[in-house]
Amino acid sequence: MSGQSLLVPGELSPHRTVPASIPRPEYVGKDAPAPYTGPEVQDAETLEKMRTAGRIAARALAEAARHIAPGVTTDKLDEVAHAYMCDHGAYPSTLGYRRFPKSLCTSVNEVICHGIPDSTLLRDGDIVNLDVTAFIGGVHGDNNATYLCGDVDESSRLLVERTREALNRAVKAVRPGRQINVIGRVIESYAKRFGYGVVRDFTGHGINTSFHSGLIIPHYDDERATSVMRPGMTFTIEPMLTLGTYEWDMWEDGWTVVTKDRERTAQFEHTLVVTESGADILTLP
């Protein structure tokens, strides 16, 4: 391990408001979203809207990442991403999704995913994942990335670098006619070279007018993932790799997922559409 002390929950800031002029997803104010009953293949108009949502999400992610430094709170990163999305007419998709209280997820060190921004101070040597999703034009764009904070140890730095490469390899494996499980096969095969764990219980997902459409994208070689990729399908790939086990615990907040052995973990994510020849990333700034 890096020698850093383990994370503990901080204090939450007051609820951030979104201008009334910005349309909300249907799930805001509810315990759960309505089940998605639409198609996994999207038409050209929807794809263009998703490209807009993805671009805003990517730029909000980049803007928040610019503020990563020792002594900065994860709540500050939430404030920056929230303001960017609202200033560009987008609703932060996580805000109010199944009652999630903030506008992005901040997952530091041993947190696999869904960390809640709060008064936690980033420390020199931390790694921090920012997960940003924007809703605009009736569709969502979802992306995340893991960043280095200050002087990070070599094993953590390599984990981050290789997790990014795992995503890149998975995107290149996308082809119409292939089964979804080729994505996880590529990720797991690469991760095993370095002895990394590959998180199984948290996956990529279908995305469109729905934040999570019901389509599941495993990041390991899952023989059950036999859905065939077709042009126009939209989903996320978001591998979570660990320095130790892929097993996990959850904090009492019902959101924050940490590695069971408290070893570090990294994640990267893009929203993409299957094309006639491969994949087109929709979350590029």
Salt bridges, closest charged atoms under 4 A:
GLU26 OE1 - LYS30 NZ 3.30
ASP31 OD1 - ARG99 NE 2.92
GLU45 OE2 - LYS49 NZ 3.60
GLU48 OE2 - ARG51 NE 3.49
GLU63 OE1 - ARG66 NH2 2.35
ASP75 OD2 - ARG16 NH2 3.07
ASP75 OD1 - LYS102 NZ 3.45
ASP78 OD2 - ARG16 NH1 2.46
GLU79 OE1 - LYS76 NZ 3.84
ASP126 OD1 - ARG123 NH2 3.38
ASP142 OD2 - HIS205 NE2 3.15
ASP153 OD2 - ARG264 NH1 3.63
GLU154 OE2 - ARG157 NH2 2.68
GLU161 OE1 - ARG157 NH1 3.16
GLU165 OE2 - ARG169 NE 2.79
GLU188 OE2 - ARG200 NH2 3.52
ASP221 OD2 - ARG185 NE 3.27
ASP222 OD1 - ARG224 NE 2.94
GLU238 OE2 - HIS205 NE2 3.37
ASP249 OD1 - LYS260 NZ 2.62
ASP249 OD2 - ARG262 NH1 2.86
ASP280 OD2 - ARG51 NH2 3.03
